[in-house]
Amino acid sequence: MDQREITITVNDKLFKETVSTRTTLADFVRHQLRLTGTHLGCEHGVCGACTVLFDGMSARSCLILAVQADGHEITTVEGLAREDGTLHPLQQAFSDHHGLQCGFCTPGMLTTLVELLRDNPDPSETDVRMAISGNLCRCTGYLSIIAATLDAAKRLRMGRPA
Amino acid sequence: MKTIGQRIRRIEDSDFLRGKARFVDDFHIDGMLHAAFVRSPHAHAKIISIDKTDALAMPGIRVILTRDDIRTKTVTDRLAVALPDRSYKQQRDRLILAGDEVVYVGEPIAMVIADNPYLAEDAVSLVKIEYDVLPAVSDCREALSPIAALVHSDGPDNLVAEFVSSYGDVETAFVSATHIFKDSFKQHRGCAHPMECRGCLATLDLVDDKLTLWSSTQTPLVAARLLAEILGREETAIRVVSPDVGGGFGPKLVFYPEEAAVAIAAIILNKPVKWIEDRREHFIATTQERDQYWDAEIALDKDGKILGIRGTLIHDHGAYTARGLTVPQGAVAALTLCYVVPAFRMDVRVALTNKVPVTPVRGAGQPQGIFIMERLLDLAAHELKIDRAEIRRRNLVPSEAMPFKKGFVTRGGIPIVLDSGDYPACQADAIERAGWFDFPRRQSEARTKGRYIGIGLANYVEATGRGPFEQVRVRIAPTGLIHVATGAAAMGQGTKTMLAQIVSEQLGGAMDRVVVTAGDSAQVSMGFGGFNSRQTVMAGSSAHVAAVKVREKVLQIASHLLEADASDLDIAGEHVFVKGVKDMKISLGQIAKAMAGSAGFSLPGNLQPGIEARENIVIDAMTYANGTAVAEVEVDLETADVKVVRIVFVHDAGKLINPAIVDGQITGAIAHGIGNALYEWMAYGDDGQPLTTNLADYLLVTSTEMPTIDLHHRETPTPLNPLGVKGVGEAGVIPIPAAIASAVEDALSIFNVKINQIPIRPSDLAVLLDEGGAGV
């Protein structure tokens, strides 16, 4: 198999790795870097479970090859909590509002919504619904995720200097 | 109450939120190999030959196994899993790997084992199989025609089972009726689609000759028993573990050929072997629920009281029996449950088809049974010009009749007795919240603006807590931590939190000191797992009784060690203390250490060693939960799109252990019900080819389709278990298709649209609108 060397930053850590050119970014972070928080639900770009931040933009890691991420910065769900273990306000709000059940779609929901809250600190309910309209969840019925996100937005706004 | 009934944050959440959960594909064992399956591309064919040459020539391919290769390691070629029933006409057990004939698209034929999953999938496409394609049967009605092609070429016909479910004098009920209404209905339910597909990892430990299978199964204890049978091993030589499971919703309760095949490959190669299903495989190889065709009629007296119901049902079984007759049985049993129906008869024929087997999906046939009942009541209400809620009120089982014995029995022969609840009050509460009586005014107003809104309702009663038992062991370790182990399986429903709350209630109330191990056959001696809304009832009851026994023993020991009367003691956090004397205390860890004993010394109070209780609380009778759903919809005449605007859901699942978790279970199941009502369509061609095999073609409900939900819990404790709990995992899905159908009919009543089919797809509704003269 054709192999390439790539340099990639994942959750603020720099990796130099040799990858097969056909390995997806999702399989690379899961099985080569052993960051298994990113999940594969469909491998055809519909379910959103594998969403990561690619240079800060949400992207489906099942539809990107690892070699395409050469020189880029990736954030996965493992990179959301603070180094001291404190959960990101969005993660905390998910727990407070029962925004997850089986937890399989959760990493993709979190990365998608971290991006939303960064770009739109005061989203409407519709904004949140639209943001996660490409993320499938079979457990929650979404409403608790929406409530958690709106609450997290509020917490983040209160925590920020005006 | 310290913990029971509280909205406590789940103990599962932290790992899930941090990406530290352990789903089966997250496991890595050095030297692990990867499996991929060669599957039938035909719905029905004879296998002429299998040529592995080209595939084996690829680098990184270890072995390719077919039926003949695995026979040496197994006692049987087939998975004999069918629940016992006298109704079967044919025994149709699945093969581990098909050798002579394939009977559905997706049936596994060969297994490629390679160094990585990419290579394994490459090799799959190079395995050459020559087929003799045979005629296939796709439609379950056509399957029963005398001139139908045979699903299995060795079968006498395609009737796999036939049964009559009846009680009372149906003939007289219909002869004496003032009114009789009848109609035909087609119901389709699709797939479960947990976000995690199936998968498993097997490894053989030669030191102790133990095979371990980690599988994303809902029933690890059952899987362990079956694996032992198939492999001819002692159950103690097999360990099956459900790690974190990314949703179940029914099909993961089934034991699959791939689980057996992967275990056999690990034995043959003496290497760990992993197989992870992809979504396309999930569409073609994981069980589904699919089609039912009903003809049903209802007999009523002059006051609109039900005298009897009768009809026929043809049910699509798929190509094999992968569970039993549970779906048609569940549908028929659920049909009359809410109401006083003095006489009933349903003639059921279960048809083989050349499609992946049918087994329960969340609700397990009950939504279909409820749909028939509620459609018949709407039909009667319309014809008799009685309000739809009123005709239901007249027929609901009244609270003063509880316990109310129905005329028939469960699949296990246990009498169906509605144990508790106030169904009329539940409905009254729901329609009040929904503004039922004010709705016609809103509807007329909307129509003047060209908007078509409608309201509909449905009642349900759900059989929950399927017995006979689920084992739970509660033990206090020398660290003072409380270890809870169970055969119950966690797949997202908060099972660990539920058990921790029940145990913690007795043992100090500190949730962070409870460690729950669920779904590990090495931790308990017997059990089942997660299905049939049963785990809070069955495992919860065992956990409660075990925790009470452990509490009694802890207090007894502490009474010796603290020299105080046991009745003066209580447990808080990690300590037992003398009430009112805070300094007189001893930790649970110290007590556990004392009860581990010292060589040559008596145990405190001459009690038995250890602090542990293991319970298998047996409860045969099911407990019946109930509820009412009111749906409000708006229909766009131009696109025939139905938008669900609001759902009011009032239900009674007995005493709630954690209301937040119950909210989540109901809301998620309502979403599933909306999908069943409007979107989910597992399409097949006439040749048995599955046509919707990705999540872009097969539509799951997304965030933008979810309505506002007004959810209200009523709590009538059941007398059948010590906690008073009823199951709730499936409840939300059950009345939703019926309530939405009722609402769509109401919205389009001026066009005389009748909804006799679900899902209500825009293409179907457009035809009905055209026929009704909607003129768009």
Interface residues (C-beta under 8 A of the other chain):
Chain A: S20 R22 T23 R30 H31 R34 L35 T36 G37 T38 H39 L40 G41 C42 E43 H44 V46 C47 A49 T76 V77 E78 L80 A81 L87 Q91 F94 S95 D96 H98 L100 Q101 C102 G103 F104 C105 T106 P107 L110 V128 R129 M130 I132 S133 G134 N135 L136 C137 R138 C139 T140 G141 Y142 L143 S144 I145 I146
Chain B: R9 R10 E12 D13 S14 D15 F16 L17 R18 G19 K20 A21 R22 F23 D25 D26 H28 Y118 A192 H193 P194 M195 E196 C197 D244 V245 G246 G247 F249 D278 R279 M491 G492 Q493 G494 A660 I661 D663 G664 T667 G668 A669 I670 A671 H672 N694 L695 A696 L700 V701 T702 S703 T704 M706 I709
